[in-house]
């Protein structure tokens, strides 16, 4: 007996939910910047929170990364890649800030 939660129809529904959710999160971010109902620090924190939610939506709905046992390897690969990118960005920032300090 096949699982009713798998197959092309369920995948299309997942894509639709992901698209609508990502669109709503994007519109909320643009609205926060356009109308500026909060001060700058609160707006920045809110936008960063919305961005993290959008990353979760993309991982779950479009990349099909879940916390099930069978998808743990994919999640570990993504986390390792994120760590490597964060180390590269942090290292580049340290070098550039050091260079800026020496030039001033």
Buried (B, 14 or more C-beta within 10 A) or exposed (E): EEEEEEEEEEEEEBEEEBEEBBEBBEEBBEEBEEEEEEEEEEBEEBBEEBEEBBEEBBBBBEEEBEEEEEEEEBBEEEEEEEEEEEEEEEEEEEEEEEEEEEEE
